[in-house]
């Protein structure tokens, strides 16, 4: 009965359309408080942050006072929020109505203190900076202000001390992708074109993304592919397998980028640094493939290859080998033992054939040889002189062919040495570029993560 009598006593002649002050010059002071419960989603493309907060308001209603002794010592009562005056405090960054539960009551104390506590799902506009993804920290503001009443009618203040609000994580659900760092609060006055000022209470919700998932699923596979590209340089430069290996890596990286394209955040304003990292890695793979094609083309054996220019020999085979600490070119050149043996054997056969030819040309020697041999043998030797001339010409042609082939082999061997030195030079330059690029990105991400 006391609750019924008190509710009827308070609401019988209450005017909820009028600000609850007995003197219109009195300012209604509304104290507000905020606690972040969960970070529901961060939409980088549309620049929208969805949070779930516990919001509290406190103000004094001069027409909701009573003597507790008259109502069975009641000091608090819950009244319908639709039956009393409620300040029109909204969030300026609202972009959509969230699925917030409806709380139909407010608490009223016997001195007129009204407490309005309610949970709100807030969908607000926020300027999201994704350049440091996945080590990004976002700072989104929630601005509470009266949409109609200026500061002379409704003033805002903070319910608790700013230090208590800043590090309050007592109700925050800390199991999602984002973690709450702190909540800053600040009071300011806002005016448009020298009109009346409005009171604003800003809460800055600072959140940080947890990068472990993106590090494992995005960075590590890319690093593994780049390491395999570097290992591919240890294949012989005159082997065609290196080209196919590099093309396979480039194709695999392209498929990897297609898979992860949906994971990367995208905005119309900027591109995250990790996207630039992927593009540069793709460019490095293309450069590596181009270098491999150049080296394979350089060392490929062709019969019409010219000799290596002297300035190339001095620059690469003499100076570059010393600067790069490369072993002597003869250690990695093909062996010339077999070709030298063939040439030596041809020379011996040729000399023997010439001696036989000259010995047969002297008539006296032929007569002496005929006297020592039987008659049929002498007739056969005389008849075989044109045959010996033919054999001698064939042997000379074979020797010239072998010498030409050996010359082509020497040219190909020289180009192979040049290609080997150039391959080592380009590989070390490529390795230095990859290491410098990796160290730069690692340093930047480490600084951002620990900031």
Secondary structure, DSSP 8 states (H G I E B T S, - for coil): -HHHHHHHHHHTT--TTS-S-SSTTS-EEEEEEEEEEEEEEEETTTTEEEEEEEEEEEEE-TTS---GGGGTT--EEEEEGGGS----EEETTEEEE-------EEEEETTSEEEEEEEEEEEEE-----TTTTS-EEEEEEEEEESS--TTTEEEEESS-HHHHHT--SS----SSEEEEEEEEEEEEE-STT---EEEEEEEEEEEE--HHHIIIIIHHHHHHHHHHHHGGGS-TT-THHHHHHHHHHHHHHHHHHHHTTTS---SS---HHHHHHHHHHHHHHHHHHHHHHHHHHH---TT-----HHHIIIIIIIIHHHTT---HHHHS---HHHHHHHHHHHHHHHHHHHHHHHHH-HHHHHHHHHHS-HHHHHHHHHTHHHHHHHHHHHHHHHHHHHHHHHHHHHHHHHHHHHHHHHHHHHHHHHHHHHHHHHHHHHHHHHHHH-
